[in-house]
Amino acid sequence: MSVKEQILQEVVIKFAGDSGDGMQLTGTQFTNNTALMGIDLATFPDFPAEIRAPQGTLAGVSGFQIHFSSNKIFTPGDLCDVLVAMNAAALKANLKSLKSDGKIIANIDGFDTKNLRLAGYVDGSNPLEDDSLDAYEVIKIDVTKLTRESLKEFTTLGVKERDRAKNMFVLGFIYWMYNRNLDSTIEFLKDKFGKKEVILQSNIKVLQAGYNFGDTLETFTTRYKVEKAKLPSGLYRSIMGNQALAMGLIAASEKSGLKIFLGSYPITPATDILQDLSKYKAFGVKTFQAEDEIAGIASAIGASYGGLLGITTTSGPGMALKTEAMGLAMILEIPLVIINVQRGGPSTGLPTKTEQSDLMQAYYGRNGECPIPVIASHSPSDCFEVAYEACRIALQHMTPVILLSDGYIANGAEPWKFPQSKDLQPIEVKFKTELDEGEEKYLPYKRNEKLVRPWAIPGTPGLEHRIGGLEKQDLTGAVSYDTDNHQHMIKIRQAKVDKIADYIPLQTLDSGPEKGKVLVLGWGSTFGAIKSAVLELQSEGHAVSHAHIRYLRPFPKNLGELLKNFEHILIPEINNGQLIKIIRDEYLIDVKGYQKMMGIPIYKGELKDEILKYL
């Protein structure tokens, strides 16, 4: 049978199955394989909210979406070209996100009577046997049966152990379908199971069986290929947002000459930062898994007080618990980086789903007048630069800094071009080690031109000083209840944060004319959807512009003037309109919003339709 090859510009695949079917591993391996081929990509893992939801139910569906292309892309895609459904629940949960002419690769064994009932299908109905899927190309494969047959020679493996390899069969078939090489995954399996020969060989055997099955499937007469993307030359790797944050922190540590101390409490979706940093002890990184959120940030404050680069990581519920300690760090005026990987709220909310709903919390979520700079990453690779910049601001302006990421960025992946150390902005840190000439006594709150106080490590001879959570007397740091002094200190702390605007870049447009009818203004993970929608509209002849804000507090000095150049300003957010309120308050501009709060990113298509309303 002759099989023809078809060249495609881009493809979106969604792997979906029960949380025990290994869909995250399958998607990650296909992602790594894609990255090694030099194809541009973006991913979106979709985890179930429960740690182990009942098998076969909609609540237990785990998914992994990958968009890969020979052109530059910025999102994991809107609708899928291919849906791999390991059971009935996976099909039901994801069918709405499949293109009308898309392909469904269905594991027949996952559509038995029990699985259909658990997925909520009407008794007696099976979507693989009725006409409900006529709009799609359905490829039925008994993955479970074929996996077991390929492992008959592995007599020491039980049925459950053999069934765990189902995802390797699917991965092998997808590799064949998209004309890929198995070598990268075989090397991964050797690294993972090198000391477990039976497990290693069984997984390789099933991977190869899935690949070879493509040659024997007579109904499948076309293989597909996506060419290498035309990316700037350099050394690339696939990177996830939390990994990039960890590396950015380490880079800042090396450039500043300060060792990192991370005090943290595990919380979805931020835990990976703690886990990743714990691997870098060779760089002097110290990680402490605290007993709770408060202990995590308190330990990081203590580390900063002692002259280290203090870091703490969390998500929204943890931020709520850390608020008093954030106020302490602010009034002490010591450097601290607080990373909030946002998730759906309120309360414990949607632990594994993405949201941008903690912006107001970052701005105002503390008692008293407590200004803290806020900076946000917009993509997985951007997390490196944002982590580095957050550390720079914290160290050079003696202030805690809140860094906002979210679940979509944290777990998503994209190609990342390795930065060069020489290209990173220097981070100069000066400790006060002695009294200046003519200085009779150390004044811990005597400020420089940035309104920044000196940093003296406790125990330095002659520089004994007093700090704490009570209001301080200006200059001396002594406890003060004087009313005039309190107002003065509030104003000067605010002025110090506002003055950071003099040391950050001016706001620029990502694309589009400098003046016009519509500006789409974004922050955080809406970047990819906005950029894709705006570029597509521009290619169709529409005059629309895009600006994305990294520095959320203080704003870049020219932001207000930039906004006044446009008739309409649209702010898409994965919240109920938080940046809108801040922009309206700051600049008295009637901005419009587009909100989505479904635990998933904004799609390019829906945003494009919204922008067209203002053109």
Secondary structure as UniProt FT lines:
FT   STRAND          4..8
FT   STRAND          10..18
FT   TURN            19..20
FT   HELIX           23..36
FT   TURN            37..38
FT   STRAND          40..46
FT   TURN            51..52
FT   TURN            55..56
FT   HELIX           58..60
FT   STRAND          61..69
FT   STRAND          80..85
FT   HELIX           88..94
FT   HELIX           95..97
FT   STRAND          98..107
FT   HELIX           108..111
FT   HELIX           113..118
FT   TURN            119..120
FT   TURN            123..124
FT   TURN            127..129
FT   TURN            132..135
FT   STRAND          137..141
FT   HELIX           143..150
FT   TURN            151..153
FT   TURN            155..156
FT   HELIX           159..163
FT   TURN            164..165
FT   HELIX           166..177
FT   TURN            178..179
FT   HELIX           183..193
FT   TURN            194..195
FT   HELIX           197..216
FT   TURN            218..219
FT   STRAND          222..226
FT   STRAND          236..240
FT   HELIX           241..256
FT   STRAND          260..264
FT   TURN            268..270
FT   HELIX           271..277
FT   TURN            278..279
FT   HELIX           281..283
FT   STRAND          286..289
FT   HELIX           293..305
FT   TURN            306..307
FT   STRAND          309..314
FT   HELIX           316..332
FT   STRAND          336..342
FT   TURN            347..348
FT   TURN            351..352
FT   TURN            357..358
FT   HELIX           359..364
FT   STRAND          374..376
FT   TURN            380..381
FT   HELIX           382..397
FT   STRAND          400..406
FT   HELIX           407..411
FT   STRAND          413..417
FT   HELIX           421..423
FT   TURN            437..438
FT   TURN            449..450
FT   TURN            458..459
FT   TURN            461..462
FT   HELIX           483..499
FT   HELIX           500..503
FT   STRAND          516..523
FT   HELIX           524..526
FT   HELIX           527..539
FT   TURN            540..541
FT   STRAND          544..549
FT   STRAND          551..553
FT   TURN            557..558
FT   HELIX           559..563
FT   TURN            564..565
FT   STRAND          566..573
FT   HELIX           578..587
FT   STRAND          592..595
FT   HELIX           604..612
FT   TURN            613..614
//
